[in-house]
């Protein structure tokens, strides 16, 4: 799945944060698309610690 179109819509909306119920691979792909697109707002989710999510966020996950 490619979450880039969703991330671009979020960026265009000038949202203050993202709240998502994604988990597993979808959460990882969303996080990767967000990091790759330069999204610089909080992503709020219960599943942020899912396998691969922190690695997909890269440096953006430090301190969160």
Biopython code that builds the backbone (N, CA, C, O; Angstrom):
import numpy as np
from Bio.PDB.StructureBuilder import StructureBuilder

atoms = [
    (1, "UNK", "N", (0.842, -1.176, 0.000)),
    (1, "UNK", "CA", (0.000, 0.000, 0.000)),
    (1, "UNK", "C", (0.885, 1.235, 0.000)),
    (1, "UNK", "O", (1.961, 1.254, 0.598)),
    (2, "UNK", "N", (0.414, 2.246, -0.672)),
    (2, "UNK", "CA", (1.130, 3.515, -0.725)),
    (2, "UNK", "C", (0.310, 4.566, 0.021)),
    (2, "UNK", "O", (-0.764, 4.962, -0.431)),
    (3, "UNK", "N", (0.819, 5.008, 1.150)),
    (3, "UNK", "CA", (0.127, 6.006, 1.957)),
    (3, "UNK", "C", (0.517, 7.432, 1.584)),
    (3, "UNK", "O", (0.024, 8.385, 2.189)),
    (4, "UNK", "N", (1.393, 7.589, 0.600)),
    (4, "UNK", "CA", (1.862, 8.923, 0.210)),
    (4, "UNK", "C", (0.715, 9.870, -0.145)),
    (4, "UNK", "O", (0.745, 11.019, 0.296)),
    (5, "UNK", "N", (-0.294, 9.452, -0.917)),
    (5, "UNK", "CA", (-1.390, 10.388, -1.224)),
    (5, "UNK", "C", (-2.107, 10.889, 0.037)),
    (5, "UNK", "O", (-2.523, 12.047, 0.093)),
    (6, "UNK", "N", (-2.250, 10.030, 1.037)),
    (6, "UNK", "CA", (-2.890, 10.435, 2.288)),
    (6, "UNK", "C", (-2.010, 11.430, 3.041)),
    (6, "UNK", "O", (-2.498, 12.420, 3.585)),
    (7, "UNK", "N", (-0.714, 11.155, 3.064)),
    (7, "UNK", "CA", (0.220, 12.056, 3.738)),
    (7, "UNK", "C", (0.222, 13.417, 3.047)),
    (7, "UNK", "O", (0.263, 14.448, 3.718)),
    (8, "UNK", "N", (0.178, 13.433, 1.726)),
    (8, "UNK", "CA", (0.149, 14.704, 0.998)),
    (8, "UNK", "C", (-1.116, 15.501, 1.334)),
    (8, "UNK", "O", (-1.066, 16.725, 1.461)),
    (9, "UNK", "N", (-2.247, 14.808, 1.478)),
    (9, "UNK", "CA", (-3.493, 15.487, 1.866)),
    (9, "UNK", "C", (-3.389, 16.045, 3.284)),
    (9, "UNK", "O", (-3.886, 17.135, 3.566)),
    (10, "UNK", "N", (-2.745, 15.295, 4.170)),
    (10, "UNK", "CA", (-2.555, 15.772, 5.544)),
    (10, "UNK", "C", (-1.680, 17.015, 5.549)),
    (10, "UNK", "O", (-1.989, 17.993, 6.229)),
    (11, "UNK", "N", (-0.592, 16.979, 4.795)),
    (11, "UNK", "CA", (0.300, 18.139, 4.705)),
    (11, "UNK", "C", (-0.456, 19.345, 4.153)),
    (11, "UNK", "O", (-0.350, 20.449, 4.688)),
    (12, "UNK", "N", (-1.219, 19.132, 3.085)),
    (12, "UNK", "CA", (-1.968, 20.226, 2.455)),
    (12, "UNK", "C", (-3.021, 20.812, 3.394)),
    (12, "UNK", "O", (-3.349, 21.995, 3.303)),
    (13, "UNK", "N", (-3.548, 19.987, 4.288)),
    (13, "UNK", "CA", (-4.590, 20.461, 5.205)),
    (13, "UNK", "C", (-4.041, 21.308, 6.347)),
    (13, "UNK", "O", (-4.802, 21.954, 7.068)),
    (14, "UNK", "N", (-2.731, 21.304, 6.510)),
    (14, "UNK", "CA", (-2.069, 22.017, 7.608)),
    (14, "UNK", "C", (-2.577, 21.547, 8.971)),
    (14, "UNK", "O", (-2.718, 22.341, 9.901)),
    (15, "UNK", "N", (-2.849, 20.251, 9.074)),
    (15, "UNK", "CA", (-3.307, 19.662, 10.336)),
    (15, "UNK", "C", (-2.250, 19.828, 11.422)),
    (15, "UNK", "O", (-1.057, 19.930, 11.135)),
    (16, "UNK", "N", (-2.703, 19.855, 12.665)),
    (16, "UNK", "CA", (-1.799, 19.967, 13.808)),
    (16, "UNK", "C", (-1.286, 18.607, 14.270)),
    (16, "UNK", "O", (-0.242, 18.524, 14.917)),
    (17, "UNK", "N", (-2.018, 17.537, 13.938)),
    (17, "UNK", "CA", (-1.644, 16.185, 14.354)),
    (17, "UNK", "C", (-2.418, 15.181, 13.511)),
    (17, "UNK", "O", (-3.388, 15.529, 12.839)),
    (18, "UNK", "N", (-1.973, 13.933, 13.558)),
    (18, "UNK", "CA", (-2.658, 12.829, 12.892)),
    (18, "UNK", "C", (-3.061, 11.833, 13.974)),
    (18, "UNK", "O", (-2.243, 11.466, 14.818)),
    (19, "UNK", "N", (-4.309, 11.398, 13.952)),
    (19, "UNK", "CA", (-4.775, 10.339, 14.840)),
    (19, "UNK", "C", (-5.150, 9.167, 13.947)),
    (19, "UNK", "O", (-5.976, 9.306, 13.044)),
    (20, "UNK", "N", (-4.541, 8.009, 14.200)),
    (20, "UNK", "CA", (-4.781, 6.856, 13.340)),
    (20, "UNK", "C", (-4.999, 5.589, 14.153)),
    (20, "UNK", "O", (-4.463, 5.438, 15.250)),
    (21, "UNK", "N", (-5.780, 4.699, 13.607)),
    (21, "UNK", "CA", (-5.995, 3.384, 14.191)),
    (21, "UNK", "C", (-5.241, 2.309, 13.434)),
    (21, "UNK", "O", (-5.428, 1.118, 13.686)),
    (22, "UNK", "N", (-4.383, 2.728, 12.500)),
    (22, "UNK", "CA", (-3.593, 1.750, 11.746)),
    (22, "UNK", "C", (-2.707, 0.953, 12.692)),
    (22, "UNK", "O", (-2.288, 1.455, 13.735)),
    (23, "UNK", "N", (-2.425, -0.296, 12.322)),
    (23, "UNK", "CA", (-1.542, -1.139, 13.113)),
    (23, "UNK", "C", (-0.799, -2.081, 12.181)),
    (23, "UNK", "O", (-1.132, -2.186, 11.000)),
    (24, "UNK", "N", (0.197, -2.759, 12.705)),
    (24, "UNK", "CA", (0.963, -3.716, 11.920)),
    (24, "UNK", "C", (1.637, -3.064, 10.728)),
    (24, "UNK", "O", (2.176, -1.961, 10.820)),
    (25, "UNK", "N", (1.595, -3.770, 9.605)),
    (25, "UNK", "CA", (2.269, -3.289, 8.403)),
    (25, "UNK", "C", (1.696, -1.955, 7.928)),
    (25, "UNK", "O", (2.447, -1.104, 7.451)),
    (26, "UNK", "N", (0.390, -1.756, 8.047)),
    (26, "UNK", "CA", (-0.198, -0.477, 7.624)),
    (26, "UNK", "C", (0.355, 0.683, 8.451)),
    (26, "UNK", "O", (0.612, 1.759, 7.912)),
    (27, "UNK", "N", (0.539, 0.472, 9.757)),
    (27, "UNK", "CA", (1.110, 1.530, 10.598)),
    (27, "UNK", "C", (2.543, 1.812, 10.188)),
    (27, "UNK", "O", (2.957, 2.970, 10.123)),
    (28, "UNK", "N", (3.299, 0.765, 9.911)),
    (28, "UNK", "CA", (4.687, 0.934, 9.476)),
    (28, "UNK", "C", (4.757, 1.682, 8.154)),
    (28, "UNK", "O", (5.588, 2.577, 7.994)),
    (29, "UNK", "N", (3.900, 1.331, 7.211)),
    (29, "UNK", "CA", (3.900, 2.005, 5.907)),
    (29, "UNK", "C", (3.458, 3.462, 6.027)),
    (29, "UNK", "O", (3.997, 4.332, 5.345)),
    (30, "UNK", "N", (2.482, 3.728, 6.891)),
    (30, "UNK", "CA", (2.057, 5.109, 7.129)),
    (30, "UNK", "C", (3.209, 5.914, 7.723)),
    (30, "UNK", "O", (3.473, 7.036, 7.291)),
    (31, "UNK", "N", (3.891, 5.344, 8.711)),
    (31, "UNK", "CA", (5.017, 6.031, 9.348)),
    (31, "UNK", "C", (6.141, 6.286, 8.359)),
    (31, "UNK", "O", (6.742, 7.361, 8.361)),
    (32, "UNK", "N", (6.428, 5.302, 7.514)),
    (32, "UNK", "CA", (7.487, 5.467, 6.514)),
    (32, "UNK", "C", (7.119, 6.565, 5.523)),
    (32, "UNK", "O", (7.957, 7.406, 5.197)),
    (33, "UNK", "N", (5.885, 6.570, 5.042)),
    (33, "UNK", "CA", (5.446, 7.618, 4.111)),
    (33, "UNK", "C", (5.512, 8.990, 4.767)),
    (33, "UNK", "O", (5.901, 9.970, 4.131)),
    (34, "UNK", "N", (5.131, 9.059, 6.040)),
    (34, "UNK", "CA", (5.181, 10.333, 6.762)),
    (34, "UNK", "C", (6.615, 10.830, 6.869)),
    (34, "UNK", "O", (6.889, 12.002, 6.610)),
    (35, "UNK", "N", (7.528, 9.947, 7.248)),
    (35, "UNK", "CA", (8.935, 10.331, 7.385)),
    (35, "UNK", "C", (9.530, 10.717, 6.038)),
    (35, "UNK", "O", (10.239, 11.718, 5.933)),
    (36, "UNK", "N", (9.245, 9.926, 5.008)),
    (36, "UNK", "CA", (9.786, 10.199, 3.667)),
    (36, "UNK", "C", (9.258, 11.506, 3.089)),
    (36, "UNK", "O", (9.942, 12.167, 2.308)),
    (37, "UNK", "N", (8.036, 11.879, 3.474)),
    (37, "UNK", "CA", (7.410, 13.097, 2.948)),
    (37, "UNK", "C", (7.734, 14.332, 3.779)),
    (37, "UNK", "O", (7.352, 15.445, 3.418)),
    (38, "UNK", "N", (8.434, 14.138, 4.884)),
    (38, "UNK", "CA", (8.797, 15.270, 5.727)),
    (38, "UNK", "C", (7.677, 15.756, 6.636)),
    (38, "UNK", "O", (7.713, 16.891, 7.111)),
    (39, "UNK", "N", (6.681, 14.907, 6.881)),
    (39, "UNK", "CA", (5.589, 15.287, 7.779)),
    (39, "UNK", "C", (6.172, 15.563, 9.163)),
    (39, "UNK", "O", (6.844, 14.707, 9.737)),
    (40, "UNK", "N", (5.919, 16.740, 9.692)),
    (40, "UNK", "CA", (6.540, 17.162, 10.946)),
    (40, "UNK", "C", (5.487, 17.555, 11.979)),
    (40, "UNK", "O", (5.547, 18.634, 12.569)),
    (41, "UNK", "N", (4.518, 16.655, 12.188)),
    (41, "UNK", "CA", (3.498, 16.848, 13.210)),
    (41, "UNK", "C", (3.357, 15.534, 13.972)),
    (41, "UNK", "O", (3.748, 14.484, 13.461)),
    (42, "UNK", "N", (2.808, 15.572, 15.176)),
    (42, "UNK", "CA", (2.643, 14.339, 15.939)),
    (42, "UNK", "C", (1.709, 13.355, 15.235)),
    (42, "UNK", "O", (0.706, 13.748, 14.638)),
    (43, "UNK", "N", (2.056, 12.071, 15.315)),
    (43, "UNK", "CA", (1.181, 10.992, 14.863)),
    (43, "UNK", "C", (0.759, 10.247, 16.121)),
    (43, "UNK", "O", (1.586, 9.631, 16.793)),
    (44, "UNK", "N", (-0.515, 10.305, 16.432)),
    (44, "UNK", "CA", (-1.043, 9.701, 17.651)),
    (44, "UNK", "C", (-1.708, 8.374, 17.319)),
    (44, "UNK", "O", (-2.613, 8.311, 16.487)),
    (45, "UNK", "N", (-1.248, 7.316, 17.979)),
    (45, "UNK", "CA", (-1.800, 5.993, 17.753)),
    (45, "UNK", "C", (-1.499, 5.102, 18.941)),
    (45, "UNK", "O", (-0.492, 5.283, 19.624)),
    (46, "UNK", "N", (-2.351, 4.167, 19.178)),
    (46, "UNK", "CA", (-2.131, 3.176, 20.222)),
    (46, "UNK", "C", (-1.053, 2.187, 19.789)),
    (46, "UNK", "O", (-0.422, 1.542, 20.627)),
    (47, "UNK", "N", (-0.845, 2.069, 18.483)),
    (47, "UNK", "CA", (0.020, 1.035, 17.926)),
    (47, "UNK", "C", (1.388, 1.544, 17.495)),
    (47, "UNK", "O", (2.028, 0.919, 16.650)),
    (48, "UNK", "N", (1.854, 2.657, 18.046)),
    (48, "UNK", "CA", (3.139, 3.228, 17.660)),
    (48, "UNK", "C", (4.324, 2.331, 17.938)),
    (48, "UNK", "O", (5.375, 2.480, 17.316)),
    (49, "UNK", "N", (4.170, 1.405, 18.863)),
    (49, "UNK", "CA", (5.259, 0.488, 19.184)),
    (49, "UNK", "C", (5.221, -0.789, 18.371)),
    (49, "UNK", "O", (5.979, -1.717, 18.654)),
    (50, "UNK", "N", (4.359, -0.861, 17.368)),
    (50, "UNK", "CA", (4.274, -2.055, 16.530)),
    (50, "UNK", "C", (5.606, -2.337, 15.862)),
    (50, "UNK", "O", (6.375, -1.422, 15.565)),
    (51, "UNK", "N", (5.866, -3.600, 15.635)),
    (51, "UNK", "CA", (7.106, -4.035, 15.009)),
    (51, "UNK", "C", (7.365, -3.259, 13.722)),
    (51, "UNK", "O", (6.552, -3.291, 12.799)),
    (52, "UNK", "N", (8.486, -2.570, 13.662)),
    (52, "UNK", "CA", (8.896, -1.852, 12.466)),
    (52, "UNK", "C", (8.488, -0.392, 12.417)),
    (52, "UNK", "O", (9.032, 0.367, 11.615)),
    (53, "UNK", "N", (7.543, 0.023, 13.254)),
    (53, "UNK", "CA", (7.048, 1.400, 13.186)),
    (53, "UNK", "C", (8.109, 2.413, 13.582)),
    (53, "UNK", "O", (8.317, 3.399, 12.875)),
    (54, "UNK", "N", (8.778, 2.186, 14.697)),
    (54, "UNK", "CA", (9.798, 3.133, 15.161)),
    (54, "UNK", "C", (10.932, 3.221, 14.151)),
    (54, "UNK", "O", (11.423, 4.314, 13.866)),
    (55, "UNK", "N", (11.353, 2.085, 13.607)),
    (55, "UNK", "CA", (12.412, 2.090, 12.590)),
    (55, "UNK", "C", (11.971, 2.853, 11.351)),
    (55, "UNK", "O", (12.779, 3.554, 10.742)),
    (56, "UNK", "N", (10.697, 2.729, 10.963)),
    (56, "UNK", "CA", (10.195, 3.433, 9.780)),
    (56, "UNK", "C", (10.184, 4.941, 9.993)),
    (56, "UNK", "O", (10.390, 5.702, 9.047)),
    (57, "UNK", "N", (9.947, 5.378, 11.225)),
    (57, "UNK", "CA", (9.959, 6.810, 11.522)),
    (57, "UNK", "C", (11.370, 7.372, 11.557)),
    (57, "UNK", "O", (11.565, 8.574, 11.376)),
    (58, "UNK", "N", (12.347, 6.520, 11.788)),
    (58, "UNK", "CA", (13.742, 6.957, 11.792)),
    (58, "UNK", "C", (14.011, 7.968, 12.889)),
    (58, "UNK", "O", (13.528, 7.825, 14.011)),
    (59, "UNK", "N", (14.780, 8.985, 12.561)),
    (59, "UNK", "CA", (15.173, 10.014, 13.527)),
    (59, "UNK", "C", (13.967, 10.720, 14.129)),
    (59, "UNK", "O", (14.042, 11.234, 15.245)),
    (60, "UNK", "N", (12.857, 10.749, 13.400)),
    (60, "UNK", "CA", (11.665, 11.422, 13.894)),
    (60, "UNK", "C", (11.051, 10.764, 15.114)),
    (60, "UNK", "O", (10.253, 11.385, 15.816)),
    (61, "UNK", "N", (11.412, 9.516, 15.377)),
    (61, "UNK", "CA", (10.858, 8.800, 16.522)),
    (61, "UNK", "C", (11.650, 9.040, 17.801)),
    (61, "UNK", "O", (11.194, 8.680, 18.886)),
    (62, "UNK", "N", (12.811, 9.634, 17.689)),
    (62, "UNK", "CA", (13.655, 9.852, 18.862)),
    (62, "UNK", "C", (12.983, 10.832, 19.809)),
    (62, "UNK", "O", (12.573, 11.923, 19.411)),
    (63, "UNK", "N", (12.879, 10.429, 21.062)),
    (63, "UNK", "CA", (12.286, 11.283, 22.083)),
    (63, "UNK", "C", (10.775, 11.244, 22.135)),
    (63, "UNK", "O", (10.163, 12.039, 22.850)),
    (64, "UNK", "N", (10.158, 10.335, 21.391)),
    (64, "UNK", "CA", (8.697, 10.261, 21.398)),
    (64, "UNK", "C", (8.216, 9.077, 22.183)),
    (64, "UNK", "O", (7.010, 8.859, 22.295)),
]
sb = StructureBuilder()
sb.init_structure("model")
sb.init_model(0)
sb.init_chain("A")
sb.init_seg("    ")
for serial, (resi, resn, name, xyz) in enumerate(atoms, 1):
    if name == "N":
        sb.init_residue(resn, " ", resi, " ")
    sb.init_atom(name, np.array(xyz, "f"), 0.0, 1.0, " ", f" {name:<3s}", serial, name[0])
structure = sb.get_structure()
